[in-house]
Amino acid sequence: MKLVLILGSGIAAVGLFLLATASSDTTFFAQQYPLLLALNAAFAAMFAALVIYQLGVMARRYRARVFGTRLTLRLFLRFAALAVLPGLIVYAVSVQFLTRSIESWFDVKVDAALEGGINLGQQVIDQMLLDLQTKARTMALDLADIPATQLVTNLERLRLQAGVQEALVINAKGRLLAASSDDMAKLVPELPSAALLRQARLQRGQTAIDAAPGRALALRAIVPLEPLALAAEPRFLQLRSAVPPTLARNAEAVEAAYRDYRQLALSREGLKRIYVVTLSFALLMALSVGIAVAVTQSKLLAEPLATLAQAMQAVTRGDFSRPAPVTSRDELGVLTESFNSMTRQLEEARRVVEANRAALEAAKSRLENILANLSAGVLVFDQDLSLSISNRGAAAILGAELEEFAQLMRQHFREQGDKPWQLELNLKATGKTVHARAARLPQATDGGYVVVFDDITQLINAQRATAWAEVARRLAHEIKNPLTPIQLSAERLEMKLAERLSREDAEALRRSTGTIVNQVAALKAMVDDFRDYARLPAPELARLDLNALVSEVLALYETSQVPITKRLAPELPAVWADAAQIRQVIHNLVQNAQDALENVRAAGRSPSIEVRTELDGDRVRLAVSDNGGGFPEELIARIFEPYVTTKPRGTGLGLAIVKKIIDEHHGSVAIENREPRGASVTVLLPLAKAA
C-alpha cells in the first residue's frame, strides 16, 4: 500500500507538470494534446481500477462476515468523506475558474451578436412565409368556386393584386390546371413535390423554403381550394416569392461568419478536457488514499476486538469459564475487563434462571390447556416474531395455511409496530374469511405479540346473500316495468308501418321488431331469475322420497343427447324438504352439467352425467357429476355468488339459487373439480323427522 501511495504521488507530480505546461505553452499543448489526453486518461483509469479493487476486497470481506469489516467500512466512509469533500469543493471551484478563464479568451458579445443575427434572419424569413401563406389563403377563398375556364384570368388578376412572383393551381395528383408568373420566359412553373403536396393535404396548408446552390432563395406556400360542392375534385393553390437578394446575401454572410467562429471556438474544448481529466485524477487519488488509510487503521483496531469476539462467542455457547485476556490499559483494556465482569454476572444469573424455569414451564402448561379449549384461533409470537404458541382452534380454522397466515401476521406487525390492529382476510385454500385482532403483549410478560382470530365465513356469506337478494329485487323491479311497453311499442310499429313500406324495408322492420321482442323475452326470463332469487318463498318442509323425485326429474331428460347415469342408494331414508324447491335444485344442477359438456364431443370425448344419492350419517347426500372442463380454480371460492359464472351468456344465478334453497333447508352444498377432469356438486339434506 505504501508503494501505491508513493507511485500515486509521483503520478500526481507528473500530472501537475503537464497541467502547468499546457496552460503556459499553447504551442506545446497544440502539438502534444493527444499524448497529454491519453496519459491523463490512463492515470485516471489506473486510480479508478485501484478504487474498484479496494471496494471489491471490502465487499468480499463484508459478504463473508469477516470480523472488523463493518468497522473498516465505517472508517472508510469517514476518511473518504474527509478526503473527498474538500477535493470536490476544490474540484468544482477549479473547474468553474478554468472554464471561465478559457471562456474569457473569446469574445462572448461577438458570439451573441452572431446568434442574434441568425435568429433575426430566421424570424424575417418566418414572417415572410406567414405573409405568403396568408395571401395564399385569401386567394384560395376567391378561387374556390371559379370554373376551370375562368381560372387563368382570375389567377393572373389575384396574383398581381397580392404582389407575388408566381401562382399556380394543381389537382391532387400534381397536374397543372392554371399558372401565372412575372417571368414570361419561364415555360414550366415550379411544381411542388409529391411529399410537399401530401403534407399540404394532411395539414390543410404547407410552407417551404427553396434553397438550392446557384439559385436565388425563394419561399413557397401551398393551400387547398375548398369549394362549396363537396364532390368537386380537390385542388391546391401554390404561391412562390423570391427572398430579396440583399436579405439572402446578408443571411448567408452571417451564417458563414457564425460557422467559422464556432469552428474556431471548438479548439478550446480540448484544453477544458485536459484540465477536467487531470483534476478528476487528483480526486480519485484522494479517494484511494482515504481507502488505504481506513483499511490500515481498521486492522490496528480490529485485532484486539477479534480476541474479545472469540470470548463473546464462547459466552453465546454458554461457556462462561473463558475470560478474555487483557492486553492493554487503554479503552479496549477497560472494555475487556468489563466484559469479564459481565461473564461472571451471567454465570450467577444462569443459576437463577434455571431455578425459575420449572415454574415457567408449569405456567406455560396451564396456559396451553386454556388455549386448547378455545374455539377461536390464537397465535403468540415472541419478540423476534417467531411463532411460539398456536392452539387447536387455529389449526382447525387455518389447516395447511397456518404457516402462510403466520407469515402474513409478521408482516402486519412490522408495518403497524406496537399499535393494536385488526383485519379481515380470505384464505385461498379453504375459501374461509377470518377476522383477526392483534396487539403487543406487555413488556412485563417478556413482550411478544398475540393474534386472536375467528372464522366469520358464514356471517359474511349471510350478509352477502342478503345484499344480493336486495340488489336482485331492485333490478327485477326496475327492469321489468319498461319491458312490456317496449314489446308493445315494437309490435305496434310493425303493425302500423309494415304496409306503408316497401317489401325490403318491411322485411327489415319485421327483423328489427322481432329482435326487440326476442330480447325482451330474454330480459323477462332474466328478470324472472332475479325475482326467484330475491323472493324465494319459505320452504314447505315435509317428508320427501329423494330417490323418487330424482327419478321423476331425470325422466324429463331421457331424450337428451348427453346420457345421464343414475346411482341411487336403495332404501334411502326420506329427507325433510320442499319437493318443488328441491326439484328446481336438481333441474339447475343437471342443466349446469349439460352446459359444461357442450365442447366435450369436439374434444373427442364422450360426455356423461352421473347423479348419485347415498346416506351420509344423519344426512342424505345428492351428487351431480360430469366429465366436462370443471370450474376455474379462481372462481371456486365465489361460485355461489350472483353474477359469478363461466358461461358467456349466463347470469350466475343458477348456483346462487341452489345455495339459497339448500341454506333454507338447513343443508349444505359444495363443489369440487374431479380428477382427471370434470366437476361435482354435492348437496347434503337433513333426514326427515321420525313419524
DRENBA-901961 format. One record per residue (C-alpha): x, y, z. Coordinates in steps of 0.25 Angstrom, whole numbers, padded with zeros to 4 digits, always signed. Each point is the difference from the previous one (the first is absolute). Layout:
BEGIN
XYZ...
END
This chain:
BEGIN
+0000+0000+0000+0012+0009+0003+0005-0002-0014-0013+0003-0006-0001+0013+0008+0015+0004-0005-0004-0004-0014-0012+0009+0001+0007+0012+0005+0010-0001-0012-0011-0001-0010-0007+0012+0007+0013+0008-0002+0001-0004-0015-0015+0004-0002+0003+0014+0007+0012+0002-0009-0008-0004-0013-0011+0009+0005+0009+0012+0002+0007-0002-0013-0013-0001-0007-0005+0013+0006+0013+0008-0003+0004-0005-0014-0012-0001-0009+0010-0004-0012+0004-0012+0009-0014-0003+0003-0005+0000-0014+0011-0010-0004+0000-0009+0012-0015+0000+0003-0003-0014-0005+0011-0005+0009-0004+0008+0012-0014-0004-0001+0004-0015-0001+0009+0001+0012-0010+0007+0009-0011-0010-0005+0010-0012+0004+0003+0006+0013-0015+0002+0003-0003-0014-0004+0011-0006+0009-0005+0007+0012-0014-0004-0003+0004-0014-0001+0007+0001+0013-0012+0006+0007-0009-0011-0006+0010-0011+0004+0000+0005+0015-0015+0001+0000-0001-0014-0006+0009-0005+0011-0008+0007+0011-0013-0006-0006+0005-0014+0000+0004+0001+0014-0013+0006+0004-0008-0011-0007+0009-0010+0007-0004+0007+0013+0015+0001+0004+0001+0006+0013+0004+0015+0000-0005+0002-0014-0012+0009+0005+0010+0009+0008+0009+0000-0013-0012+0005-0008-0003+0011+0010+0014+0005+0001+0001-0001-0015-0013+0009-0001+0006+0010+0009+0014+0001-0005-0006+0000-0014-0009+0012+0003+0012+0007+0006+0008-0002-0012-0011+0002-0011-0009+0011+0005+0011+0011+0000+0005-0006-0013-0014+0001-0006+0000+0015+0004+0013+0003-0006-0003-0008-0012-0013+0007-0002+0006+0014+0002+0012-0004-0009-0009-0004-0011-0008+0012+0001+0012+0009+0000+0007-0007-0011-0013+0000-0009-0002+0015+0003+0015+0003-0003-0001-0008-0013-0013+0007-0004+0006+0013+0003+0010-0002-0012-0012+0001-0009-0009+0012-0003-0013-0004+0005-0007+0012-0005+0004-0004-0014-0006-0014+0002-0013+0006+0005+0000+0010-0012+0002-0011-0010-0011-0008+0006-0009+0012+0001+0002+0003-0015-0003-0015-0004-0013+0001+0009-0004+0013-0006+0002-0005-0014-0008-0013+0003-0011+0009+0006-0001+0009-0012-0001-0013-0009-0011-0006+0009-0008+0013-0001+0001+0000-0015-0004-0014+0000-0012+0004+0009-0004+0011-0009+0001-0008-0013-0009-0011+0007-0010+0011+0004+0000+0005-0015-0002-0014-0005-0012-0003+0009-0006+0013-0004+0001-0003-0015-0005-0014+0003-0013+0005+0005-0002+0008-0013+0004-0012-0009-0007-0011+0008-0013+0000-0009+0006+0007-0013-0002-0010-0012+0012-0005-0008-0003+0009-0012+0002+0013+0008+0011-0006+0010+0012+0006-0008-0006+0014-0001-0004+0001+0014+0013-0006+0005+0008+0011-0008-0008+0011+0006+0001-0005+0014+0015-0003-0001+0002+0015-0005-0008+0005+0012+0007-0009+0010+0014+0004-0006+0006-0014-0001+0009-0005-0011-0007-0013-0003-0013-0006+0002-0006-0013-0005-0011-0010+0002+0002-0015+0000-0009-0012+0003+0002-0011+0011+0009-0008-0010+0009+0012-0002-0005+0003-0014+0001+0015-0004-0014+0007-0002+0004+0014-0001+0012+0009+0002+0004+0015+0000+0015+0005+0002+0008+0013-0002+0010-0007-0008-0006-0001-0014+0012-0008-0004-0003-0011+0010-0007-0011-0008-0002-0011+0012-0003+0006+0013+0006-0006+0013-0010-0012+0004+0000-0005+0014+0006-0014+0004-0010-0011+0003+0005+0000+0014-0003+0015+0002-0013-0001-0007-0004-0012+0010+0004+0009+0012-0009+0011-0005-0012-0009-0002+0002-0006+0014+0003+0013+0007-0009+0009-0008+0011+0008-0004+0016+0000-0001+0011+0009-0002+0015-0002-0004+0013+0007-0004+0006-0003-0013+0015+0000+0002+0009-0006-0011+0014+0003-0003+0001+0011-0011-0014+0004+0001-0007+0011+0007-0007-0003+0013-0015-0001-0002-0012-0002+0009-0011-0010-0003-0015-0001+0006-0010-0010-0004-0015+0000+0005-0012-0008-0004-0011+0006-0008-0013-0004+0007-0012+0002-0009-0014-0001+0005-0003-0012-0008+0005-0012+0008+0001-0009-0012+0010+0009-0007+0014-0004-0004+0010+0004+0011+0009+0012-0005+0011+0007+0006+0006+0014-0001+0015+0003+0000+0007+0013+0001+0015+0003-0001+0007+0012+0003+0015+0003+0000+0007+0005+0012+0006+0014-0002+0015-0002-0005+0006+0009+0010-0007-0008+0012+0004-0013-0006+0015+0005-0001+0000+0006+0014-0006-0013+0006+0010-0009-0007+0011+0009+0004-0004+0000+0015-0001-0015-0001+0013-0002-0006+0007+0009+0010-0007-0007+0012+0004-0014-0006+0015+0005-0001-0001+0006+0014-0005-0013+0006+0010-0008-0007+0011+0009+0006-0007-0001+0014+0000-0016+0000+0015+0000+0002-0001+0005+0014-0008-0013+0004+0013-0008+0000+0006+0008+0011-0012+0000+0008+0000-0016-0001+0015-0001+0004-0003+0009+0013-0012-0008+0004+0006-0014-0002+0013+0004+0008-0009+0006+0011-0008-0013+0000+0012-0008+0001+0004+0008+0012-0014-0002+0006+0002-0015-0002+0013+0000+0007-0005+0006+0012-0011-0010+0001+0010-0012-0002+0009+0006+0012-0013+0001+0008-0003-0014-0002+0015-0005+0003+0000+0008+0013-0014-0006+0004+0005-0014-0003+0013+0002+0008-0007+0007+0012-0011-0011+0001+0011-0011+0001+0006+0007+0012-0013+0000+0007-0006-0013-0005+0011-0009+0006-0003+0002+0015-0015+0000-0004+0001-0013-0006+0006-0006+0013-0012+0006+0007-0010-0006-0010+0006-0014+0002-0003+0001+0015-0014+0005-0004-0003-0012-0009+0004-0009+0012-0010+0007+0008-0011-0001-0010+0003-0015+0000-0003+0000+0015+0015-0001+0004+0003+0010+0011+0013-0006+0004+0009+0007-0010+0003+0015+0003+0006+0009-0010+0015+0003+0002+0002+0015+0003+0012+0004-0010+0000+0015+0003-0004+0011+0009-0008+0009-0009-0014+0001-0003+0000-0014-0007+0006-0006+0013-0011+0007+0009-0010-0006-0010+0006-0014+0002+0000+0001+0015-0015+0004-0001-0003-0012-0008+0007-0010+0009-0008+0006+0012-0013-0001-0009+0003-0015-0002+0001-0003+0015-0013+0007+0002-0006-0008-0011+0004-0013+0006-0007+0004+0013-0012+0004-0008-0001-0013-0007-0001-0008+0013-0012+0010+0004-0006-0003-0014+0001-0015+0002-0007+0001+0013-0012+0008-0006-0001-0008-0013-0008-0011+0007-0010+0010+0005-0002+0006-0014-0002-0014-0006-0011-0003+0009-0007+0014-0003+0002-0003-0015-0007-0013+0001-0012+0006+0007-0001+0011-0011+0001-0011-0011-0012-0007+0007-0008+0012+0000+0003+0004-0015-0003-0014-0004-0014+0001+0004-0003+0013-0008-0008-0001-0013+0007+0013-0005+0014-0001-0005+0012+0005+0008+0014+0003-0005+0011+0005+0009+0013+0006-0006+0013+0003+0008+0008+0013-0001+0006-0005-0013-0013-0003-0006+0002-0015+0001-0012-0008+0002+0000-0006+0014-0014-0004+0003-0012-0005-0008-0013-0006+0005-0009-0011-0006-0010+0011-0004+0011+0006-0009+0003-0014-0006-0015-0003-0003-0002+0014-0006+0013+0001-0009+0003-0014-0002+0012-0001-0010+0000+0015-0001+0005+0002+0014+0015+0004-0004-0005+0009-0011-0009+0007+0009+0011+0002+0011+0009+0006-0010-0011+0010-0004-0002+0004+0014+0015+0002+0002+0000+0010-0012-0012+0007+0006+0007+0001+0014+0012+0006-0007-0008+0010-0007-0009+0004+0012+0010+0000+0010-0005+0000+0015-0014+0005-0004-0012-0010+0002-0006-0003-0014-0011-0009-0006-0003-0005-0014-0008-0010-0009+0006-0009-0010-0004-0011-0009+0008-0014+0001+0003-0005-0014+0000-0015+0002-0013-0001+0008-0007+0013-0004-0003+0004+0014-0001+0014+0005+0007+0003+0013-0001+0012+0009+0014+0002+0008+0003+0010+0012+0014+0002+0004+0008+0007+0011+0013+0001+0006+0002-0007+0013+0005+0008+0012+0015+0000+0003-0003-0005+0014-0003-0013-0007+0012-0001-0008-0007+0008-0011-0004-0007-0013-0012+0001-0009-0014-0007+0001-0010-0003-0011-0014-0004+0002-0009-0004-0012-0014-0006-0003-0006-0006-0012-0010+0009-0005-0003-0007-0013-0014-0003+0003-0003+0014+0005+0006+0006-0013-0008-0009-0009-0013+0003+0007+0003+0015-0001+0004-0001-0015-0013-0009-0003-0009+0010+0007+0007+0012-0008-0001-0008-0013-0015-0003+0002-0002+0015+0002+0007+0003-0013-0007-0011-0007-0014+0005+0005+0003+0015-0004+0006-0005-0014-0012-0009-0003-0010+0012+0004+0008+0011-0008+0002-0009-0013-0014-0007-0001-0008+0013+0000+0004+0005-0013+0001-0013-0007-0015-0002-0004-0001+0014-0006+0013-0002-0008-0006-0013-0005-0014+0006-0003+0007+0012-0007+0008-0008-0009-0012-0009-0004-0008+0013-0003+0011+0006-0008+0000-0013-0009-0015+0000-0001-0001+0015-0003+0012+0001-0010+0001-0014-0007-0011+0003-0010+0005+0014-0003+0015-0004-0003+0006-0007-0012+0002-0015+0001+0015+0001+0004-0003+0011+0010-0012-0008+0006+0009-0013+0001+0011+0008+0007-0011+0006+0009-0005-0014+0004+0014-0005+0003+0003+0012+0008-0013-0001+0008+0002-0015+0001+0013+0002+0006-0006+0010+0010-0011-0010+0004+0010-0011+0002+0010+0008+0008-0012+0005+0009-0003-0015+0002+0014-0003+0004+0000+0012+0009-0013-0005+0006+0006-0013+0003+0012+0006+0006-0009+0009+0009-0008-0013+0004+0013-0006+0005+0003+0013+0008-0014-0001+0005+0002-0015+0004+0013+0004+0007-0005+0012+0007-0014-0005+0004+0002-0015+0003-0012-0004+0008+0003-0007+0013+0000-0015-0002-0012-0009+0004+0008-0011+0006-0005-0014+0000+0004-0015-0001+0006-0002-0014+0005-0012-0007+0012+0006-0007+0003-0012-0009-0015+0001-0006+0002+0015-0002+0013-0002-0007-0006-0011-0009-0011+0009-0003+0009+0011-0004+0009-0008-0008-0011-0006-0008-0001+0013-0007+0014-0001-0005-0001-0014-0006+0000+0006-0014+0012+0009+0003+0013-0002-0009+0008-0002+0013-0002-0013+0007-0003+0001+0015+0003-0011+0009-0008-0002+0013+0007-0007+0012-0011+0001+0011+0002-0006+0013-0010-0011+0003-0009+0002+0012+0004+0015+0002-0007+0006+0012-0009+0012-0003+0005+0014+0001-0007+0013+0006-0001+0009-0012-0009+0008-0009-0003-0009-0012-0001+0012-0010+0012+0007+0004+0009-0013+0000-0006-0003-0014+0006+0014-0004+0013-0003+0006+0001-0013-0008-0004+0007-0013+0010+0011+0003+0012-0010+0003-0004-0009-0012-0001+0012-0010+0014+0005+0005+0006-0014-0002-0006+0000-0015+0005+0014-0002+0014-0004+0004+0000-0011-0010-0002+0008-0012+0014-0001-0005+0003-0014+0004-0004-0007-0013+0009+0010-0008+0012-0005+0009-0002-0014-0004-0006-0005+0013-0014-0006+0004-0008+0010+0009-0006-0007+0012-0008+0005+0013-0002-0008+0013-0010+0002+0010+0003-0007+0014-0008-0001+0013+0005-0006+0013-0001+0000+0015+0011+0009+0007-0002-0001+0015-0013+0007+0004-0001+0007-0014-0002-0005-0014+0010+0004-0011-0004+0004-0014+0011+0001-0010+0000+0004-0015+0013-0002-0007+0004+0002-0015+0013-0002-0008+0001+0014-0005+0010+0011+0002-0002+0002+0014-0001+0013+0008+0012+0010-0001+0008+0000+0013-0001+0015+0002-0016-0001+0000-0002-0011+0009+0000+0009+0013-0010+0009-0006-0008-0010-0010-0013+0002+0009-0001+0015-0002-0009+0006-0010+0007+0004-0013+0011-0009+0002-0001-0010-0012+0009-0007-0010-0011+0001-0011+0002+0011-0011-0015+0004+0002-0003-0005+0014-0005+0009+0011+0006-0009+0011-0013-0001+0007-0001-0015-0001+0009-0005+0011-0003+0012+0008-0015-0004+0000+0005-0014+0004+0008+0005+0011-0011+0008+0005-0010-0011+0000+0009-0010+0007+0003+0010+0011-0015+0002+0002+0000-0015+0002+0011+0000+0010+0008-0008-0009+0014+0003-0007+0005+0000-0014+0014-0001-0005+0007-0001-0013+0014-0007-0004+0007-0003-0013+0002-0015-0003+0012-0007-0005+0005-0001-0011-0012+0010-0005-0014+0004+0003-0007+0006+0012-0009-0005+0011-0011+0008+0008-0004-0007+0013-0012+0003+0008-0003-0004+0015-0014+0000+0005-0005-0004+0014-0008-0012+0002-0015+0000+0003-0005+0001+0014-0005-0014+0005-0015-0002-0001
END
